[in-house]
């Protein structure tokens, strides 16, 4: 999840029927309502953090995308590049100013201590 401009964003995850889903939603803190936004480019569990007016969505084991919530009603995704570690899963993100720190998780089946 990521917080930007009084909206909480949730990307991907798993459901009872699928291991990875591409759903994305936004919670408006003022209205108290959830609404659907543009689906992820591919189904995945994901971690997200806001920085510099955008939300960076990191699909576990896959890619990094920049989500622009101001691009139309559904927002838009721009591919930034691959994750810095191969087959990286289960990591967490923390925004600090305009930087995002990524830490923990596992890569190639082993826990990592890299950040």
C-alpha positions as CSV (number, residue, x, y, z in Angstrom):
1,X,0.0,0.0,0.0
2,X,1.0,3.6,-0.5
3,X,-0.4,6.9,0.7
4,X,-0.5,10.0,-1.5
5,X,-2.7,13.1,-1.4
6,X,-5.2,11.7,1.2
7,X,-5.6,8.5,-0.8
8,X,-4.5,5.0,0.2
9,X,-3.5,2.8,-2.8
10,X,-3.5,-1.0,-2.8
11,X,-2.0,-3.0,-5.7
12,X,-2.1,-6.7,-6.6
13,X,-2.0,-9.5,-4.1
14,X,-3.8,-12.8,-4.0
15,X,-7.4,-13.9,-3.8
16,X,-9.1,-17.1,-2.8
17,X,-9.2,-18.2,-6.5
18,X,-5.8,-16.9,-7.7
19,X,-2.3,-16.7,-6.4
20,X,-1.6,-13.4,-8.1
21,X,-4.1,-10.8,-9.1
22,X,-3.8,-7.5,-11.0
23,X,-6.5,-5.5,-9.2
24,X,-5.7,-2.0,-8.0
25,X,-7.8,0.2,-5.7
26,X,-7.7,3.6,-4.1
27,X,-9.3,4.6,-0.7
28,X,-10.4,8.2,-0.4
29,X,-10.0,9.3,3.2
30,X,-12.4,12.2,2.8
31,X,-15.3,10.2,1.4
32,X,-14.5,6.9,3.1
33,X,-14.9,5.0,-0.1
34,X,-12.8,2.5,-2.1
35,X,-12.7,2.8,-5.9
36,X,-11.1,0.7,-8.6
37,X,-8.2,2.2,-10.6
38,X,-6.3,0.8,-13.5
39,X,-5.2,-2.8,-13.2
40,X,-1.5,-3.7,-12.8
41,X,0.2,-4.4,-16.1
42,X,0.5,-8.1,-15.0
43,X,-0.9,-10.1,-12.0
44,X,1.4,-10.1,-9.0
45,X,1.8,-9.5,-5.3
46,X,3.3,-6.1,-5.0
47,X,4.8,-3.5,-2.6
48,X,4.3,0.2,-3.2
49,X,5.5,3.6,-1.9
50,X,4.9,7.2,-2.8
51,X,7.7,9.6,-3.7
52,X,7.9,12.8,-5.8
53,X,4.2,12.9,-6.5
54,X,4.1,9.3,-8.0
55,X,3.6,5.8,-6.6
56,X,6.3,3.3,-7.3
57,X,4.9,-0.2,-7.5
58,X,7.3,-3.1,-7.3
59,X,5.9,-6.4,-8.6
60,X,7.4,-9.2,-6.6
61,X,9.8,-11.2,-8.7
62,X,9.2,-9.0,-11.7
63,X,9.4,-5.2,-12.5
64,X,9.2,-1.7,-11.1
65,X,6.5,0.6,-12.4
66,X,5.8,4.3,-11.7
67,X,2.0,4.9,-11.3
68,X,0.7,8.4,-12.0
69,X,-2.7,8.8,-10.3
70,X,-3.3,12.1,-12.0
71,X,-3.3,10.5,-15.5
72,X,-7.1,10.1,-16.2
73,X,-9.6,8.3,-13.9
74,X,-7.7,5.0,-13.9
75,X,-4.1,6.5,-13.6
76,X,-1.3,5.1,-15.7
77,X,1.7,2.8,-15.3
78,X,5.2,3.4,-16.8
79,X,7.8,0.7,-16.7
80,X,10.9,1.8,-14.8
81,X,13.0,-1.3,-15.0
82,X,13.7,-4.7,-13.4
83,X,14.0,-5.2,-9.7
84,X,17.6,-4.8,-8.5
85,X,17.9,-8.5,-7.3
86,X,16.8,-11.5,-9.4
87,X,13.6,-13.3,-8.3
88,X,13.1,-10.9,-5.4
89,X,9.9,-11.6,-3.3
90,X,8.5,-10.5,0.1
91,X,10.3,-7.2,0.5
92,X,9.1,-4.0,2.1
93,X,9.3,-0.4,1.0
94,X,9.8,2.8,2.9
95,X,9.6,6.3,1.4
96,X,12.0,8.9,2.9
97,X,11.7,12.3,1.2
98,X,12.0,11.6,-2.6
99,X,13.9,8.3,-2.0
100,X,12.4,4.8,-1.6
101,X,14.3,2.2,0.5
102,X,13.6,-1.5,-0.4
103,X,14.7,-4.1,2.1
104,X,14.2,-7.7,3.3
105,X,12.5,-10.5,1.4
106,X,14.1,-13.4,-0.4
107,X,15.9,-13.8,-3.7
108,X,16.4,-17.1,-5.5
109,X,14.8,-18.9,-2.5
110,X,17.1,-17.4,0.1
111,X,16.6,-14.6,2.6
112,X,18.5,-11.5,1.7
113,X,20.1,-8.9,4.0
114,X,20.5,-6.4,1.2
115,X,18.7,-3.0,1.0
